[in-house]
């Protein structure tokens, strides 16, 4: 490949392909290099197929409770392989869509493994042989993979990562999930809803440890009510595979040890950046704890080389990667008014049953930062729409600066909160105050009315509790 590009993107995940599209929209000659599949982990082995699985579990749950809605449903069951097949079809449809978008925006796609090979140069080992890509600007978007702990190495049989969990060869009767972040909790919720006996082990003191403590406690109570066993402040010391099951030695918070026999184990203990084999060290690009070190503009320190998404560190979220991709493309193109990413305005979502969503500071972090805060809360049971939906368990929590009225954080648990959170995200982006939220009209009957009531409660004037 002899032609030179304005922008070369290494990696076609939600950061890379969005960066490529935006660069092309801005008139920059763009090439995208991908070693495996368009859409990256998110579309193929993460966000999208996992949500498709969870949707099937949600429908199954509703079918089991049909009588509560005055309906009759007999011989309710599920076909695990059909659920997985649907999940894969959803993923494939979106992956094909990425290919269409590349053609539409005239982004050249090169399938192969890319590596930095000097200033403005990427060496590609591809399906059609080796080639060299020249570009004035390079955006690294190689993403991340599941972190592997010693003794918890995935074996394709008993110990699964998210990849094996998306393609289960059997429906486990018993399951151990190690790690209670979003990935671990989502899989725990999926398999529990389908009937598995699920145990979650978390090293930290709370499940969903990045969330507000009150929300984490609420989530734990709801999961345990469903029959899920949760052990926090605990760890897995050893795993011994057997013929058909595996035995895991747990060290509990009390200091006692316990042997737990399970059909399968899911390791969900975080991720590690894909920094190997892409020429970072040779290029002089710094890496810290498996992530490329960047500034607020995603610049690596090497002129013309940027890093975005999971490769550039937390939060490890697809929407963060996409936003960074747009920002970098616009900065390269010289678009005026581009702002660096504000990490405090990135929403976090967990698509379990119940869902969890948040943005901004937790109550504890707000206090640590020295704010004089005012907190509002509103329970789902006070919402007419939640009652009509049969979804009365949940909570909306808002945190304000008592002096300025600034919305410091919002935290939710319950049905559809991953959709509702965006209202508060927009509010924070627009620097909305408590007074403006208070004056906003929310449609009735909607779940979003609880967002308004939580704001009112911060002033002690909630109307429906």
N, C-alpha and C positions, 0 to 999 in steps of 0.2 A: 504494500500500500504506500504509494509515493506522495499522495496529496497531504497537505497540512491542514489541520483543523483549528478553529478558534478555541473549541472546548472538547476535551476528551473525558468521558466519565467512566470510571472503572467500577463496575457493579451496577446491576439493574434492579435493585430492590426499590422500596418506596422512596428512598432518598435519591438514588441514582437516576431512575427513569423520570422522576419528576424534575430533577435538575436538568436533564437532557431536553425534556419538553420545553421547559421555560427558556432555556438557552436558545433553542431553535426558534421559539416564538419571537425572541428579541433579535432575530436575524443573524445569530452566530452559527457558523458552520460546525455541526456537532456530531460526534461519534460516541457510541456507547459500547463498552466491552463487557461481556458477561460469560463466565465459564460454564454455567450450568443451565439456568432457566430464567426467563424474564419474570419480573415480579419479586425475585429474591425469596427469602425465608417467609416474609409476611404473607404473600399471596399463595405460596406453594406449601409451606410447612409451619405456618404460624397463625397470624391474626384471622385470616379469612376461613381456612378449613376448620379451625378450632371453633369459630363462631357458628359455622354450619352444624358441627356436632352438637354444640350447646343448644341450638335451636331445636334440633330433633329431640333432645332430652326435655326441653321445656314443653314441647307439644305432648310428649309422652306423659309428663307430669300432669298436664291439664286433662288429658284423657282419663287418667287415674282418678281425678277428682271431678269427673263430669257430673256426678249426682248433685254436687254442691251448686251447680248452675241449672239444675232442673233437667239435666240431659241423661240419656242412657247410652252406655257404651259397654258392650260385652266382649269377652275374650280379648282383652287388651294385651298386647305384647309388642315385641320389637325384633327386628332382624339387624343384628350388629353390622354385618357386612353390607347390607343395603344402606344403613346410615353412613358408613364409611364411603360407599360408592357415591352417594349424594354429595358428601363433603368434597370428594375429589373432583366431581363434575363442576361444582361451584368454583373451585380453584382453577380448573382448566379453562373455564369460560373467561375468567378475568385475565388469566395469563395470555390467552389469545387476544384479548382486548388491548393489552399492552403492545403486542406486536402491531396491531392496527394503528395505535396512537403513534408509534415510531414512524410508520410509513406516512401517516397523515401529516406529521410535522417534519418529515424529511430528515429524520435522525438516522444516520448510518449505524447499523448494528453489526458488531463483529463478535462471533461466538468463539471464545477461547480464554485462556488464562493469561492475564496481563501482569506485567512487572515493570516498575520504573527502571529505565535504562539510560539515565542521563537527563540533562535539562530538556524539558519539553518532549520527552520520548518515552513511549511505552512499548516494550517488546511483548508480542502476543504469540503464544503457542496455541494454535487453533485447530479446528476440525479440518481445515483445508491447508494445513502447514503453518509455518512460521511467517510472521509479518511484523512490521514496525509502524506504529502510529505516532505521528508528530502533531503536537498541539501547543498553542500558546499558553493555554491554561488546562490544568488537570484537576479533576475532582475525584478524590478517593472515596468510594462508597461501598466498601467490601463487606460491611455488616459485621455480624458476630455469630457465634455458635454456642451451644449449650456448654456450660462449665462442667468439668468432670472432676470429682473429688476422688482421691485415692481410696480404693475399696468400694467405690460406687460406680465403677466403670460400666457403661452400658454393654451388655453382652448379647443383645438382640433377642434374648429369651426371657430371663427373669427381670433384668434391670433395663428399664426404658428411659429414653429422653423424650422430649416432646414429639420427636419424629416417629418413634415407635408407637407412642401413645395415640397418634393420629391414625395409625394403621394397625390397630390391635388384631392379633391373630386369634384371640379368644376373648370372651367376656370374663374377666377375673371375678371370682366369688369374693376374694379378699385382696385388698390393695393397700400398699404403703406408699404415701406420697412424702418425699423428703424435700422440705422447703415450702413455705406458705406465701410466697409472692403471688402475683397475678396468675402466672402460668400454673403453678402448683395447685392453687385454689380452684382455678377453672377446671382442671382435669379431675380434681377431687370431687367437685360438684357434678361434673358430667357422669362419672362412673357411679357415684352415690345415687344419683337420680335414677340410673338404670338398674339399681339394686345391689351394687357391690358393697361389701363391708369395708369401709374406708377409714384408715388411720393417717393423720397428718402429723409429721414431726417437724418442729421449727426450733432452730437454735436460739432465736431471739425470744424476748419475753411476750411478744404479741404476734398474732397472725397478721398478715398484710402489714408488715412492720413500718412501711412508709406512710401509712394512713394515720389519721387522727386516732388517738387511743380510744376515745369514746366509740368511734365507728368500728374500730377493730374488735372491741369488746362486744359490741352489738352483733357483729358478724359471727364471732365465735359462739355466742348464745344461740343464734339462729341455726348455724351449722350443726351444733351439738343437738339441738332440738330435732333436727332431721335424722339424727342417729350417727353422725360423723364423730369419730374419736379424735381429739386434738391434744397433742402434747407439746407445750411450749417450754423453752429453756432446756430442751432435750436434743439428743443427737443419736445418730446411727453409728455404732462402734464397729460393727462387723456384719458381713453378709455371707452366709454359707448356702450355696446352691444345692438343691436336692434333685430327685428324679423329676418331680412334677411341681414342687414348690420350693421356696427359698426361706431360710430362717435368718431373721435380722435381730441383732443384739442392740437393744435400745438402752441408752443411759438417760434416765429420767431426771427431771428437775430436782427430785428428792435425793438424788445421788444413787438410787437403786438401779439395778440393771434388770432388763426383762427380755426374754426371747419371744419374738413374734413371728409366727409362720404365716406366710402370705403367698398368693398365686403370682403376683407381680409387684414390682417396685418402680415408681416413677421418680427419677432424680430431677428436681427442679430447683437447683441451688444457685441460679444466676447464669450469666453468660460471660464469654470472653471474646474480645475483639479478634477479627481475622486479620492479624498484622503480619503473619508469617508469609514469606515467599513473594512479597510484592515490592521488594527493593527499598524498604524504608530506611534501613540502617545505612545502606550505600548512598542514599540520597541525602543523608544527614537529618532525617526527620525523627524527632524525639517521640519515644513511646513510654508511657507510664501505666503500669499494671494492665497491660494488654490493650491499651487505647492510645490513639494518636493524640498528642498534645496540640491543642489549637487555641487561638484567641477568640474573642467574641465574634469575629467575622469568619470563623472556621479556617483561618489561615494557619498553615503548619510552620511557618518560619522560613520555608524554602520558597522563594519567589515563584508565583504562578501555580503553586500546589495547595489544594484545599482538602480537608477531610470533613465528612458529614455523617450524621446518623449514629448508629450503634458503634461504629469504628471510632468516633470522636468522644465517646463516653456517655454517661447518663444524662437525662433519663432515657432508657432504652425503649423508645416508643416510635412507631411508624410515622405518626403525625409530626413528631419533632424532626425526624429525618427529612420528610417532605418539605417542611417549612424551611429548614436549613438549605435544602437544595435550591428552592426558589430564591432565597436570600443571596446565596453565592452566585447564582446565575445572573441575577439583577446587578449585583456588585461588579461582576466581570464586565457586564454590558454598559456600566456607567449610569444606570437608572438613578434618578435623583430621589431623595427621601427614603432610601432603604435604611431600615433599622436593624441592629443586631437582635438576636433571639433573646427574649425575656423568659428565662427558664421558670420564673414564678407564675407565668400565665399559661403553662402547658398543662392541660387536664390529664389526669390519670384515671383509667377505667378498668374495672375487673368485671368480666361478663359471667359471673357465677349466678347461682340462684340462692340468695338475692344478689343483685348487682351492687357494685360499690363504685363511687366516682368522687373525684375531688379536684380542687385547684387551689393554689396559694398556700398560705401557712396553716399548719395545724395549730390547735390551741396552745400546745406546749411550745412550739417554735415561736409563736407570736409573743408569748410571755418571756421566752429566752431573749428575744430581740428587744425587750424593754418596752413593748407597747402596753398601754393601759387599754384593756379590751372590754368589749361588750359582746356577749354571745346570745344568739337566738336559736331556738330549736322548735321543730314542729313534727309530730309523729304522723305516720301514714294513717293511723286509725282515725285521725281527725279530718281526713279528706273524703268527701262524698264520692269522688271518682275512684279513689283507691278501694273504698268499700264496695262500690258497684263492680269493680274488676275482681274482687275477691283477693286483693293484695293489701292487707291491712298491717303488715309488719314492715317497719322501716322508719327512717328518720332523716330529716333535713336539718343541717346545722350550719349556721353562718357566724362568722367572726368579724367584728368591726373594730377599728380604731376609735376609742371613745372620744378622742379630742377632735379628729377631723371627719369622722364618718366613713373613712376609707374601708372598702371591703377587703379585708386581709386574707380571708380564706373561706371556702365553702366545701362542705363534706356531706355526702349522702350515702344511704344504704336503702335498698328497696327496689321495687319494680321500675324499670325504665329510667333509672337515674343516670345511666350512661348517655341518654339523650338529653335529659334535663340539665346536666351540668354545663352545657354550652351557654346557657343563659347567663350564668355567673362568669364564665370565661369572657364572654363579650363585655359584660359589665366591668370586669377588671381591665380589659384592654382599653376601654373607653374611659377609664378612671372614674367610673360611676361611684357615687357616694350612697350611703344608707338612705339619705333623703330622697334621692332620685329613684331608687328601687322601691321605696315606700310609696312614691307617687305613681308608680307604673301600674297600669291596669292589666291584670291577668285574666284570661278567658275562663269562664266557668261552664261546665265542670271539667277541670283538667287536673292532672297531677301537679302541673307547674304552679298551681295556686299555693301549694305548700312552700314553694320558694318565697313567695310574698309573705306568707304567714310567719315564716322563720325570721324574715327581716323585721316584721312587726314585733315579734316576740323579743327581739334584741332590745326593744324599747319598752317591753312589758305591756304591749297593747295588742297581742294576738287576738283574733276575733273568734276562733273556733276551738280553742282549748281553754 
